[in-house]
Amino acid sequence: MAEITAGLVKELRERTGLGMMECKKALQEAQGDIELAIDNLRKSGQAKAAKKAGNIAAEGAIVVAHSADETRALIMEVNCQTDFVAKDANFTSFASQVAELALAASCTDIAAISALKMGESTVEEARVALVQKIGENIQLRRAELLQGERVVSYIHGNKMGVALALKGGDASLGKDLAMHVAAANPMVVSPEQVPEDVLNKEREIYAAKARESGKPEEIVAKMIEGSVRKFLAEVSLLDQAYVKDPETKVGALLKKHSATVQHFIRYQVGEGIERKAVDFAAEVAAAAAAAQG
């Protein structure tokens, strides 16, 4: 039996696209014979599933798992390639089960979640099996835990999800506030939570615009501060106009109910993922040219 070195595992990973543990296991079963390991992986379908990993997965679903006492929740994004698969019962069931397992383990690290037991297999093995069954790249992208006196959530069409920790108030208020966060997309709960680097960048932009007016420096300074205050009101939950009653600020609504928003997390499917632009005309032309050749 050949020695299963780190270099051998690395080579198998590069040739199949599979994870380190899967490659190590395959090499052990093949007694260090890398070609036999590849053949076995191809027979099991794992290598085929791994090749899907190069496909861009920017669709998918946002799922939230709650603890029984509603003081903890885990929000997770699971990606696939098409909206059709995102609505498939096999995919949505897998995503929900993984979120429940991650919550039970208090785990948000994707590698650690992938190693969790899921029935007789691991989450990663179940993912690979689902890729083989559905024929699309499926990836666990991110997860976060939220804890508070009461944690509520709101999911909009599986594409957007909010988990919100509320102190005081009731479940109905929490749900309404989570819906507001989904619609208004605040950056922070209160103005003082806006990161200094973000505020400085905005101030630079406002300063450049204000000075273009040619007005005296003292007027320019007031214009800059006015723009900064407007920006803070737009991105801070407490200063936003409540979507169900625009005459009321969210801060005033919370005060009325003697409640406080401790924290919130808002996920939207695919945000930050660079999607491949598809030129269908070019694809059809290429296909026609290939057919003629």
C-alpha positions as CSV (number, residue, x, y, z in Angstrom):
1,M,0.0,0.0,0.0
2,A,1.4,3.4,-1.1
3,E,1.8,6.0,1.6
4,I,-1.1,8.4,1.6
5,T,0.8,11.7,1.7
6,A,-0.5,15.2,1.8
7,G,0.8,15.7,-1.8
8,L,-1.2,12.6,-3.0
9,V,-4.4,14.0,-1.4
10,K,-3.7,17.4,-3.0
11,E,-3.3,15.8,-6.4
12,L,-6.6,13.9,-6.1
13,R,-8.4,17.1,-5.0
14,E,-7.1,19.0,-8.0
15,R,-8.1,16.2,-10.4
16,T,-11.6,15.6,-9.0
17,G,-12.6,18.9,-7.2
18,L,-13.6,17.0,-4.1
19,G,-12.9,17.9,-0.5
20,M,-9.8,16.8,1.5
21,M,-11.7,14.2,3.6
22,E,-13.4,12.6,0.6
23,C,-10.1,12.4,-1.2
24,K,-8.2,10.9,1.8
25,K,-11.0,8.3,2.3
26,A,-10.9,7.4,-1.4
27,L,-7.2,6.9,-1.3
28,Q,-7.4,4.8,1.8
29,E,-10.0,2.6,0.2
30,A,-7.8,2.3,-3.0
31,Q,-4.7,1.6,-0.9
32,G,-3.0,4.7,-2.2
33,D,-3.6,4.0,-5.9
34,I,-4.7,7.4,-7.2
35,E,-6.0,6.1,-10.5
36,L,-8.1,3.4,-8.8
37,A,-9.4,6.1,-6.4
38,I,-10.5,8.2,-9.3
39,D,-12.2,5.3,-11.0
40,N,-14.1,4.5,-7.8
41,L,-15.1,8.1,-7.3
42,R,-16.4,8.2,-10.9
43,K,-18.4,5.0,-10.4
44,S,-19.9,6.4,-7.2
45,G,-20.8,9.6,-9.0
46,Q,-18.8,11.8,-6.6
47,A,-16.4,13.0,-9.2
48,K,-19.3,14.0,-11.5
49,A,-20.9,15.9,-8.7
50,A,-17.6,17.7,-7.9
51,K,-17.3,18.9,-11.5
52,K,-20.6,20.8,-10.9
53,A,-18.7,22.8,-8.2
54,G,-17.3,25.1,-11.0
55,N,-20.7,26.2,-12.0
56,I,-21.9,29.5,-10.5
57,A,-24.5,29.0,-7.9
58,A,-26.2,32.4,-7.4
59,E,-29.8,31.2,-6.9
60,G,-31.1,29.3,-3.9
61,A,-33.0,29.9,-0.7
62,I,-32.8,31.6,2.7
63,V,-33.9,29.4,5.6
64,V,-34.3,30.0,9.3
65,A,-34.3,27.5,12.1
66,H,-35.7,28.4,15.5
67,S,-35.1,27.0,19.0
68,A,-38.2,25.7,20.8
69,D,-38.1,28.6,23.3
70,E,-37.7,31.2,20.5
71,T,-34.6,32.7,22.0
72,R,-32.2,31.5,19.3
73,A,-32.3,31.2,15.6
74,L,-29.9,30.4,12.8
75,I,-30.3,32.0,9.4
76,M,-28.6,30.3,6.4
77,E,-28.2,30.7,2.7
78,V,-28.0,27.6,0.5
79,N,-27.2,28.2,-3.2
80,C,-28.0,26.4,-6.4
81,Q,-27.8,27.4,-10.1
82,T,-31.4,28.0,-11.2
83,D,-34.6,29.3,-9.7
84,F,-36.3,26.1,-10.8
85,V,-34.2,24.0,-8.5
86,A,-34.4,26.6,-5.7
87,K,-38.2,25.7,-5.6
88,D,-37.6,22.0,-5.7
89,A,-38.8,20.1,-2.7
90,N,-35.6,18.0,-2.4
91,F,-33.5,21.2,-2.4
92,T,-35.7,23.1,0.1
93,S,-36.0,20.1,2.4
94,F,-32.2,19.7,2.4
95,A,-31.6,23.4,3.2
96,S,-34.1,23.3,6.1
97,Q,-32.6,20.1,7.6
98,V,-29.1,21.5,7.4
99,A,-30.2,24.7,9.2
100,E,-31.8,22.7,12.0
101,L,-28.7,20.6,12.4
102,A,-26.5,23.7,12.5
103,L,-28.7,25.4,15.1
104,A,-28.7,22.3,17.3
105,A,-24.8,22.3,17.1
106,S,-24.6,26.1,17.5
107,C,-22.4,26.0,14.4
108,T,-22.0,28.7,11.7
109,D,-18.7,27.6,10.1
110,I,-19.6,26.0,6.8
111,A,-16.8,23.4,6.9
112,A,-17.9,22.3,10.4
113,I,-21.6,22.3,9.3
114,S,-20.6,20.1,6.3
115,A,-19.1,17.6,8.7
116,L,-22.2,17.3,10.9
117,K,-24.0,13.9,10.9
118,M,-27.2,13.9,8.8
119,G,-28.8,10.5,9.3
120,E,-26.4,7.8,8.2
121,S,-24.2,10.2,6.3
122,T,-22.7,13.7,6.8
123,V,-24.2,16.9,5.5
124,E,-21.4,17.0,2.8
125,E,-22.3,13.5,1.7
126,A,-25.9,14.4,1.5
127,R,-25.0,17.5,-0.5
128,V,-23.0,15.5,-3.0
129,A,-25.9,13.0,-3.4
130,L,-28.3,15.8,-4.0
131,V,-26.0,17.3,-6.7
132,Q,-26.0,13.9,-8.4
133,K,-29.7,13.7,-8.2
134,I,-30.6,17.2,-9.3
135,G,-27.7,17.9,-11.6
136,E,-26.8,21.3,-10.4
137,N,-24.1,22.8,-8.2
138,I,-25.4,23.2,-4.6
139,Q,-23.4,25.0,-2.0
140,L,-23.8,26.0,1.7
141,R,-22.8,29.6,1.5
142,R,-23.2,31.3,4.9
143,A,-24.9,31.0,8.3
144,E,-25.3,33.2,11.4
145,L,-26.7,32.7,14.8
146,L,-28.9,35.2,16.6
147,Q,-29.8,35.1,20.3
148,G,-32.1,37.4,22.3
149,E,-35.1,37.6,24.6
150,R,-37.3,36.8,21.6
151,V,-36.0,36.0,18.1
152,V,-38.5,36.2,15.2
153,S,-38.0,35.8,11.5
154,Y,-39.5,36.7,8.2
155,I,-38.9,34.9,4.9
156,H,-40.0,36.6,1.6
157,G,-40.4,34.1,-1.2
158,N,-37.3,32.1,0.0
159,K,-35.2,34.8,-1.6
160,M,-34.8,37.1,1.3
161,G,-34.8,36.4,5.0
162,V,-34.6,38.4,8.2
163,A,-33.9,37.2,11.8
164,L,-34.5,39.8,14.5
165,A,-33.9,39.8,18.2
166,L,-36.5,41.8,20.2
167,K,-36.5,42.7,23.8
168,G,-40.0,43.5,25.1
169,G,-43.0,43.7,22.8
170,D,-44.6,40.6,21.4
171,A,-44.3,38.1,18.5
172,S,-46.6,40.2,16.3
173,L,-44.5,43.3,16.7
174,G,-41.3,41.3,16.0
175,K,-42.7,39.9,12.8
176,D,-43.8,43.4,11.6
177,L,-40.3,44.7,12.3
178,A,-38.6,41.8,10.5
179,M,-40.9,42.5,7.5
180,H,-39.8,46.2,7.7
181,V,-36.1,45.2,7.7
182,A,-36.7,43.1,4.7
183,A,-38.4,45.9,2.8
184,A,-36.3,48.9,4.0
185,N,-32.9,47.2,4.3
186,P,-31.4,49.2,7.2
187,M,-27.6,48.9,7.7
188,V,-27.7,49.1,11.5
189,V,-30.2,49.5,14.4
190,S,-29.1,53.0,15.5
191,P,-27.0,55.8,13.9
192,E,-24.0,55.3,16.3
193,Q,-23.5,51.8,15.0
194,V,-22.6,52.9,11.5
195,P,-18.9,52.0,11.0
196,E,-16.6,55.0,11.1
197,D,-15.0,54.0,7.7
198,V,-18.4,54.0,6.0
199,L,-19.3,57.4,7.5
200,N,-16.0,58.9,6.5
201,K,-16.4,57.6,2.9
202,E,-19.9,59.1,2.7
203,R,-18.7,62.4,4.2
204,E,-16.0,62.6,1.4
205,I,-18.6,62.1,-1.3
206,Y,-20.9,64.7,0.2
207,A,-18.0,67.1,0.6
208,A,-16.9,66.8,-3.0
209,K,-20.5,67.4,-4.2
210,A,-21.1,70.4,-1.8
211,R,-17.9,72.1,-2.9
212,E,-19.0,71.9,-6.5
213,S,-21.7,74.4,-5.6
214,G,-19.1,77.2,-5.2
215,K,-20.8,78.4,-2.0
216,P,-18.8,79.7,1.0
217,E,-17.0,77.1,3.2
218,E,-19.3,77.6,6.2
219,I,-22.3,76.9,4.0
220,V,-20.6,73.9,2.5
221,A,-19.9,72.5,6.0
222,K,-23.6,72.8,6.8
223,M,-24.5,71.1,3.6
224,I,-22.1,68.2,4.4
225,E,-23.5,67.7,7.9
226,G,-27.1,67.9,6.5
227,S,-26.3,65.1,4.0
228,V,-24.6,63.0,6.7
229,R,-27.7,63.3,9.0
230,K,-29.9,62.3,6.1
231,F,-27.7,59.3,5.3
232,L,-27.8,58.1,9.0
233,A,-31.6,58.4,9.1
234,E,-31.8,56.3,5.9
235,V,-29.6,53.5,7.1
236,S,-30.5,53.3,10.8
237,L,-33.6,51.2,11.7
238,L,-34.7,53.5,14.5
239,D,-34.8,56.6,12.3
240,Q,-36.5,55.0,9.3
241,A,-40.2,55.6,8.5
242,Y,-42.1,52.5,9.5
243,V,-43.3,50.8,6.2
244,K,-46.8,50.1,7.5
245,D,-47.2,53.6,8.8
246,P,-44.8,56.1,7.1
247,E,-45.9,58.9,9.5
248,T,-44.3,56.9,12.4
249,K,-40.6,56.3,12.9
250,V,-39.5,52.8,13.9
251,G,-38.0,54.3,17.1
252,A,-41.3,55.8,18.1
253,L,-43.1,52.5,17.4
254,L,-40.7,50.6,19.7
255,K,-41.0,53.2,22.4
256,K,-44.8,52.9,22.3
257,H,-44.5,49.1,22.9
258,S,-41.6,49.5,25.4
259,A,-39.5,47.3,23.2
260,T,-35.9,47.3,21.9
261,V,-34.4,45.7,18.8
262,Q,-31.2,44.1,20.0
263,H,-29.9,43.0,16.6
264,F,-31.0,41.8,13.2
265,I,-29.6,39.9,10.3
266,R,-30.8,40.3,6.7
267,Y,-29.8,37.8,3.9
268,Q,-30.7,38.1,0.3
269,V,-30.0,35.2,-2.1
270,G,-27.0,35.7,-4.2
271,E,-25.9,39.1,-2.9
272,G,-22.3,39.7,-3.5
273,I,-22.0,36.7,-5.9
274,E,-20.7,37.7,-9.4
275,R,-23.1,36.2,-11.9
276,K,-22.0,35.2,-15.3
277,A,-23.6,37.3,-18.0
278,V,-25.2,35.0,-20.6
279,D,-25.2,36.1,-24.2
280,F,-28.0,33.8,-25.6
281,A,-27.5,35.2,-29.2
282,A,-23.8,34.3,-29.1
283,E,-24.6,30.8,-27.7
284,V,-27.2,30.1,-30.4
285,A,-24.7,31.3,-33.1
286,A,-22.0,29.1,-31.7
287,A,-24.3,26.1,-31.5
288,A,-25.4,26.7,-35.1
289,A,-21.8,26.9,-36.3
290,A,-20.9,23.7,-34.5
291,A,-23.9,21.9,-36.1
292,Q,-22.8,23.0,-39.6
293,G,-19.2,21.9,-38.9
